[in-house]
């Protein structure tokens, strides 16, 4: 009767499993917990990758890789607790120890190192270190929110324009590419790497 799995005793009545730190989705009082909290309301395409440095030349890949995100939603997006992964073995939880929020319409860069004097001059706001890396020819950048919903996945092919030392950026009208962001023809060599960050 006191089991949280009991449908009649979960979130409906003000009983002993509805205290301040329980799984009450209505109050969202424990959003960091992986329980029955409501989803964030984000949809695929609300957060996208706009620029990728997968093959740096001035510095080693182990400190020079990064990618840039753009928040296309109407609300701030707190990335703390999100999962960054590829379709293989790389996976890391974004865990800055504090909110890591991208305001609406703004950019944020995540990368291997936050030290601009060592990483090639990129303004990286959170470093994923060695837990995630970007393949030089083909790879994936997958962003999953704490509730388990995949919000964005860039699966870039070997035909991406990513020569050594050059970043690749999304070109044209971003909003028209909602279903085809990974097509090589929608990307070009960045004219000013990291400028929008």
C-alpha positions as CSV (number, residue, x, y, z in Angstrom):
1,X,0.0,0.0,0.0
2,X,3.0,2.3,0.6
3,X,4.7,1.2,-2.6
4,X,5.3,4.0,-5.1
5,X,4.5,1.6,-7.9
6,X,0.9,1.3,-6.7
7,X,-1.2,3.3,-9.3
8,X,-3.7,4.4,-6.7
9,X,-1.0,5.7,-4.4
10,X,1.2,7.6,-6.9
11,X,0.7,11.3,-7.3
12,X,-3.0,11.3,-6.9
13,X,-3.5,11.7,-3.1
14,X,-1.7,13.8,-0.5
15,X,-0.3,10.7,1.2
16,X,3.1,9.7,2.4
17,X,4.6,9.4,-1.1
18,X,3.6,13.0,-2.0
19,X,6.0,14.8,0.3
20,X,8.2,17.7,-0.9
21,X,10.9,15.4,-2.4
22,X,8.8,12.7,-3.9
23,X,7.8,12.0,-7.5
24,X,5.1,14.6,-7.8
25,X,5.1,15.6,-11.5
26,X,2.7,18.5,-10.9
27,X,5.1,20.3,-8.6
28,X,8.2,19.1,-10.5
29,X,10.0,19.2,-7.1
30,X,12.6,16.6,-8.1
31,X,13.3,17.3,-11.7
32,X,16.8,15.8,-11.5
33,X,15.3,12.4,-10.5
34,X,14.5,9.9,-13.3
35,X,11.0,9.2,-12.2
36,X,7.6,10.3,-13.5
37,X,8.3,14.0,-13.8
38,X,6.6,15.7,-16.8
39,X,8.8,16.2,-19.9
40,X,10.3,19.6,-20.5
41,X,8.0,20.3,-23.4
42,X,10.9,20.6,-25.9
43,X,10.5,19.2,-29.3
44,X,13.1,17.9,-31.8
45,X,14.5,21.0,-33.5
46,X,14.2,23.3,-30.5
47,X,17.9,22.8,-29.9
48,X,20.3,22.2,-32.8
49,X,24.0,22.1,-33.6
50,X,25.1,24.9,-35.9
51,X,28.9,24.5,-36.0
52,X,31.3,21.6,-35.5
53,X,35.1,21.5,-35.1
54,X,35.9,17.8,-35.4
55,X,39.3,18.1,-37.0
56,X,41.4,20.8,-35.4
57,X,44.9,21.5,-36.8
58,X,46.5,24.1,-34.5
59,X,46.0,21.9,-31.4
60,X,45.4,18.2,-30.9
61,X,41.9,16.7,-31.2
62,X,42.0,15.8,-27.5
63,X,41.7,19.4,-26.5
64,X,40.6,21.2,-29.7
65,X,37.3,19.6,-30.6
66,X,34.0,21.4,-30.0
67,X,30.5,22.0,-31.3
68,X,28.1,24.9,-31.1
69,X,24.4,24.7,-30.1
70,X,21.6,27.1,-30.8
71,X,18.4,27.4,-28.8
72,X,15.5,27.8,-31.2
73,X,12.8,27.5,-28.6
74,X,11.1,30.4,-26.8
75,X,12.4,29.5,-23.4
76,X,15.8,29.0,-21.8
77,X,17.2,25.4,-22.0
78,X,19.1,24.2,-19.0
79,X,21.5,21.5,-20.3
80,X,22.5,20.3,-16.8
81,X,21.6,16.6,-16.5
82,X,21.3,16.0,-20.3
83,X,23.1,13.1,-22.0
84,X,25.6,13.8,-24.8
85,X,26.4,10.7,-26.8
86,X,26.9,9.2,-30.2
87,X,25.4,6.0,-31.7
88,X,28.4,4.0,-30.5
89,X,30.2,4.0,-27.2
90,X,30.7,7.7,-26.3
91,X,28.3,9.0,-23.6
92,X,28.6,11.6,-20.9
93,X,26.1,13.4,-18.6
94,X,26.4,17.2,-18.9
95,X,27.2,17.9,-15.2
96,X,28.5,21.4,-14.6
97,X,27.4,21.4,-11.0
98,X,25.1,24.4,-11.7
99,X,22.5,25.4,-14.3
100,X,24.0,25.6,-17.8
101,X,21.3,27.5,-19.6
102,X,21.1,28.6,-23.2
103,X,18.7,31.6,-23.5
104,X,16.2,31.7,-26.3
105,X,17.9,32.5,-29.6
106,X,21.4,32.2,-28.2
107,X,24.4,30.0,-28.8
108,X,26.6,27.9,-26.5
109,X,29.8,25.9,-27.2
110,X,30.6,22.6,-25.6
111,X,34.0,21.0,-26.2
112,X,36.9,19.0,-25.0
113,X,38.5,21.8,-23.0
114,X,37.4,25.2,-21.6
115,X,40.9,26.6,-21.7
116,X,40.9,29.0,-24.7
117,X,44.7,29.4,-24.5
118,X,45.1,25.7,-25.1
119,X,42.1,24.6,-27.1
120,X,42.7,26.8,-30.2
121,X,40.8,29.9,-28.9
122,X,37.3,28.5,-28.6
123,X,34.9,29.9,-26.0
124,X,33.8,26.6,-24.5
125,X,31.3,26.9,-21.6
126,X,31.4,23.3,-20.5
127,X,34.0,20.6,-21.2
128,X,33.1,17.0,-21.8
129,X,36.8,15.9,-21.8
130,X,37.8,12.5,-23.0
131,X,34.3,11.0,-22.5
132,X,33.1,12.2,-25.9
133,X,35.0,12.7,-29.2
134,X,34.1,13.7,-32.7
135,X,35.2,11.5,-35.6
136,X,37.0,13.3,-38.4
137,X,35.1,11.6,-41.2
138,X,31.7,10.6,-39.8
139,X,30.1,10.6,-36.4
140,X,27.0,11.6,-34.4
141,X,26.1,14.2,-31.8
142,X,23.0,13.1,-29.9
143,X,21.4,15.2,-27.1
144,X,18.9,13.6,-24.8
145,X,17.1,15.4,-22.0
146,X,16.9,13.9,-18.5
147,X,13.5,12.4,-19.1
148,X,14.9,10.3,-21.9
149,X,13.6,12.2,-24.9
150,X,16.0,12.6,-27.8
151,X,15.8,16.3,-28.7
152,X,18.6,16.4,-31.3
153,X,20.8,14.1,-33.3
154,X,23.3,15.2,-35.9
155,X,24.6,12.2,-37.9
156,X,27.2,13.7,-40.1
157,X,28.6,11.7,-43.0
158,X,32.1,11.4,-44.4
159,X,31.1,13.8,-47.1
160,X,30.8,16.7,-44.6
161,X,33.1,19.6,-45.5
162,X,35.5,19.3,-42.6
163,X,39.1,19.8,-43.8
164,X,41.9,19.8,-41.2
165,X,41.8,23.0,-39.1
166,X,38.4,24.2,-40.4
167,X,35.1,24.2,-38.6
168,X,31.9,23.2,-40.4
169,X,28.8,25.3,-40.1
170,X,25.1,25.0,-40.9
171,X,24.4,27.2,-43.9
172,X,21.3,28.9,-45.2
173,X,17.9,29.2,-43.4
174,X,18.2,27.1,-40.3
175,X,14.5,26.7,-39.8
176,X,14.0,25.0,-43.2
177,X,16.3,22.2,-42.3
178,X,14.3,20.7,-39.4
179,X,14.2,17.3,-41.0
180,X,17.5,17.3,-42.9
181,X,20.1,18.9,-40.7
182,X,22.6,16.1,-41.3
183,X,22.6,16.4,-45.1
184,X,26.1,17.4,-46.2
185,X,24.7,20.0,-48.7
186,X,23.3,22.0,-45.8
187,X,26.8,22.5,-44.3
188,X,29.8,24.5,-45.4
189,X,33.2,25.5,-44.2
190,X,32.8,28.1,-41.5
191,X,33.8,31.6,-42.5
192,X,34.6,32.7,-38.9
193,X,34.8,29.7,-36.6
194,X,33.1,30.3,-33.3
195,X,32.0,33.8,-34.1
196,X,28.4,33.3,-33.1
197,X,29.3,31.9,-29.7
